[in-house]
Amino acid sequence: MNDGNLQAFLFLLNRPEPIRQSSLLMVLATGLGDNVTLLNGLRSLAAESGSPWSDRVNQLRLLLEQGQTLSEALITSQGLLPEQTLIAIRVGEETGTLKQVLAEEAHRLMNRPVAASPVQASLPTTIGWLLAVGVIMKAVVAFIMFHIIPKFKKIFNDFGVDLPDMTNSLIGCSDWLLRYWYLVIFPALTLVVLLVWKMIQGQLEFLSTGRIWLTEYIPRYWSPLILRLLGITITAGATLTSGIHAILKELQPGRAAKKLSAVRLQTDAGEDCWQALQQNGFLTRREVAFLESAARTSHLDWGLLHLSRTLERRRSRWSQRIAATIQPLTVLLMGLLVGFVCIALFLPLVKLLNDLS
């Protein structure tokens, strides 16, 4: 199931997905500063869908009526928006750019790249395909090793034929598996089940929260969000230092947060913000040159937003390229394995036919 089909499936189940989340953000942006419009918009949004989405939207509306801030209400009503969007909203509240943040996040979610067709390679789809092919190949190899090769060995022992080294190696593998099968079967099944579960869980979590495992240790992963929020901060007339400080408070503890903390210290000390981001792994030299050029032409806010969207599109393309590379490599490895088994099985047959003739 590709990302587009999964979005449609979640939409039918009234679960969080990009189109529904984008609609919520537009309602929040439109009603910001006008409680009557905001609450009526949330009430209408909840009435358009069923549970559990409508229940979460109604909970958000009630919390806002009680006087909670938008970020506090969204944290309590878990599962409405992706993690990066929640971070952006909290930063927007602190820097006074909440309306711009809501509009930008709505645009980003609505235009987030998804697989255009079922045949277009995507990393989650490829991982699922890889697991399915792996299970089938393991079943075929296990059948050959446990059922075919022992009989094959007995037949050629009866004929007294000297087996080639390749065949002896295959028979040795079969004997070892027959003796220690429990060391292979149980770990392999456990690994497959865990991988399938993690893949399904991770894909559903990504669509609902946007969270990817271990991203708190990858500074480059947060670059689009940082650039996007800094662009909005500059548009609102706030300083880069205040924007970086607000973003830093929202990141999960990890290597990325430590690197951004170093950027803040360097910026406070008077160093160039873009150079500091490059030194800590958030930007490349070419991207820094682009931002410096945008600053010289007084279009830094546009340059930051443009670069943020470019990085997200580039990440999506690289994901598709990796997926497209994994598939032929997997087929090649499977072909080598099948070729080894076939050659190892047929070489003794050729020798036996030659001897008999």
Secondary structure, DSSP 8 states (H G I E B T S, - for coil): --HHHHHHHHHHTT---HHHHHHHHHHHHHHTT-HHHHHHHHHHHHHTS-TTHHHHHHHHHHHHHTT--HHHHHHHSTTSS-HHHHHHHHHHHHHT-HHHHHHHHHHHHHT----SSTTS--HHHHHHHHHHHHHHHHHHHHHIIIIIHHHHHHHHHHHT----HHHHHHHHHHHHHHHSTHHHHHHHHHHHHHHHHHHHHHHHHHHHH---TTGGG-GGGGHHHHHHHHHHHHHTT--HHHHHHHHHHHS-SSHHHHHHHHHHHHHHTT--HHHHHHHTTSS-HHHHHHHHHHHHTT-HHHHHHHHHHHHHHHHHHHHHHHHHHHHHHHHHHHHHHHHHHHHHHHHHHHHHHHHH-
